[in-house]
Amino acid sequence: MTGHSPVERVLTLSIAASSLAKGVLFGVSALFFTTVIGLSPATVGIGLTVAGAAGMVAAFSAGHLSDRFGARRILAVATVVQGVALAGYCSASSALGFTLIACVAVGAQGAQRTAQATLLALHFTGPDRVTVRARLRVVTNVFVGAGSAAATVALATGTPAGYLVAMLAASALVLASAAPLRHLPAGPVDAAMSDPERSAATPGRSPLRDFRYVGIAALYGVLTIQFGLLTVGMPLWVTLHTSAPATTVALLLVLNTVLVALCQVPAARLVTGVRAAGRTVMGSSLFLVLTCLLYAAAGPVPALAAVTLLVLAVLAASAAEVLSEAGEWSLAFDLADPRSAGAYQGVSQTGFAAGTMLAPAVVTGTAVSHGTPGWLLLAALFLTAGTATHHLA
């Protein structure tokens, strides 16, 4: 599927290529960092956490830059920078070099997300924005899965050369994803830059003075921890604290990928306005509470019962994921001042980047380290964030 409008078609092609790269990175990057560069897992973790902070700064700054120079320009530059940074990993030889390159790569990715969201805010209206974003999310999931499958070739070799080729392939895919962006039509900012009268129009409101929007963005960051729950918490919980076989982890990840691909667009259709978006986010938090309870229950039971509970947990987690994303996208678009679309989307994406950065530490420090009490603490955290978002909406 290549979309229903020129903007969606271009973004679909670009996101397909970059998501293939992301899937390859998911499969081989950790092994590349440890076996080829020679870093310890702890050093990699620290470096990526620092890079996550850079991603937050870049996501926020890209919003203002998109309003100033145009979202399509920022997206194109950020994509090229990320592609070059991924190739730069291949020349890293120290912890400092790795961390600096990671800051550039993760920062560019944060800027990309803000610029993409700004383009959707500028070129689409009403429910169409959420529907288009949902379709692009499906493209992302499908091609990340394909990239992860392709990474098995490098994993099968088990050699530094194989990992190096995979990293260079990911870099090439990201650079290739910049090519379709040349065909993006000019947005309002691009047109205003060549029109002095339009560029002198009344500036939009600063999102930092919009306390409801900032609050919802911060709560979005809390709910974003759910992604770390799936990618970090679930694998560690299954292998360390349940009697389920380790292969269950891969099956659960595939199940989540399929469910999100099938359900994200229908979930987006449930959101018909700000109030509905708030209710949808509240509903997602209830599914997250159920997810935490099911994961906790899978700990002390025999293997068959554990696998059953884990499957139910991923079903609930997948429902929470598609509902929370649909609701949060709608709030991010509908509550923004259209005159400052980039700045507002930058604030929203900063919340996402903060949650992504903190998720591994939060999940391992609660559920993985403390078992049932940790799962209950996470459940309370998600419920509080969902309820507060509902009230603000």
RALINBEL-V408543 format. One record per backbone hydrogen bond with DSSP energy under -1.0 kcal/mol. CO is the residue of the C=O (numbers start at 0). NH is the residue of the N-H. Records with the same first field share a line. If there is no record, write none. Layout:
CO: NH + NH
This chain:
4: 8
5: 9
6: 10
7: 11
8: 12
9: 13
10: 14
11: 15
12: 16
13: 17
14: 18
15: 19
16: 20
17: 21
18: 22
19: 23
20: 24
21: 25
22: 26
23: 27
24: 28
27: 31
28: 32
29: 33
30: 34
31: 35 + 36
32: 38
39: 43
40: 44
41: 45
42: 46
43: 47
44: 48
45: 49
46: 50
47: 51
48: 52
49: 53
50: 54
51: 55
52: 56
53: 57
54: 58
55: 59
56: 60
57: 61
60: 64
61: 65
62: 66
63: 67
64: 68
65: 69
69: 73
70: 74
71: 75
72: 76
73: 77
74: 78
75: 79
76: 80
77: 81
78: 82
79: 83
80: 84
81: 85
82: 86
83: 87
84: 88
86: 89
87: 90
88: 91
93: 97
94: 98
95: 99
96: 100
97: 101
98: 102
99: 103
100: 104
101: 105
102: 106
103: 107
104: 108
105: 109
106: 110
107: 111
108: 112
109: 113
110: 114
111: 115
112: 116
113: 117
114: 118
115: 119
116: 120
117: 121
118: 122
119: 123
124: 127
125: 128
126: 130
127: 131
128: 132
129: 133
130: 134
131: 135
132: 136
133: 137
134: 138
135: 139
136: 140
137: 141
138: 142
139: 143
140: 144
141: 145
142: 146
143: 147
144: 148
145: 149
146: 150
148: 151
149: 152
150: 154
151: 155
152: 156
153: 157
158: 162
159: 163
160: 164
161: 165
162: 166
163: 167
164: 168
165: 169
166: 170
167: 171
168: 172
169: 173
170: 174
171: 175
172: 176
174: 177
175: 178
178: 181
179: 182
180: 183
186: 190
187: 191
188: 192
191: 194
194: 198
195: 199
197: 200
205: 208
206: 209
208: 210
209: 213
210: 214
211: 215
212: 216
213: 217
214: 218
215: 219
216: 220
217: 221
218: 222
219: 223
221: 224
222: 225
223: 226
224: 228
225: 229
226: 230
227: 231 + 232
228: 233
231: 235
232: 236
233: 237
234: 238
235: 239
236: 240
244: 247
245: 248
246: 250
247: 251
248: 252
249: 253
250: 254
251: 255
252: 256
253: 257
254: 258
255: 259
256: 260
257: 261
258: 262
259: 263
262: 266
263: 267
264: 268
266: 269
267: 270
272: 276
273: 277
274: 278
275: 279
276: 280
277: 281
278: 282
279: 283
280: 284
281: 285
282: 286
283: 287
284: 288
285: 289
286: 290
287: 291
288: 292
289: 293
290: 294
291: 295
292: 296
293: 297
295: 298
301: 305
302: 306
303: 307
304: 308
305: 309
306: 310
307: 311
308: 312
309: 313
310: 314
311: 315
312: 316
313: 317
314: 318
315: 319
316: 320
317: 321
318: 322
319: 323
320: 324
321: 325
322: 326
323: 327
324: 328
325: 329
326: 330
327: 331
328: 332
329: 333
330: 334
336: 339
339: 343
340: 344
341: 345
342: 346
343: 347
344: 348
345: 349
346: 350
347: 351
348: 352
349: 353
350: 354
351: 355
352: 356
353: 357
354: 358
357: 361
358: 362
359: 363
360: 364
362: 367
365: 369
366: 370
370: 374
371: 375
372: 376
373: 377
374: 378
375: 379
376: 380
377: 381
378: 382
379: 383
380: 384
381: 385
382: 386
383: 387
384: 388
385: 389
386: 390
387: 391
388: 392
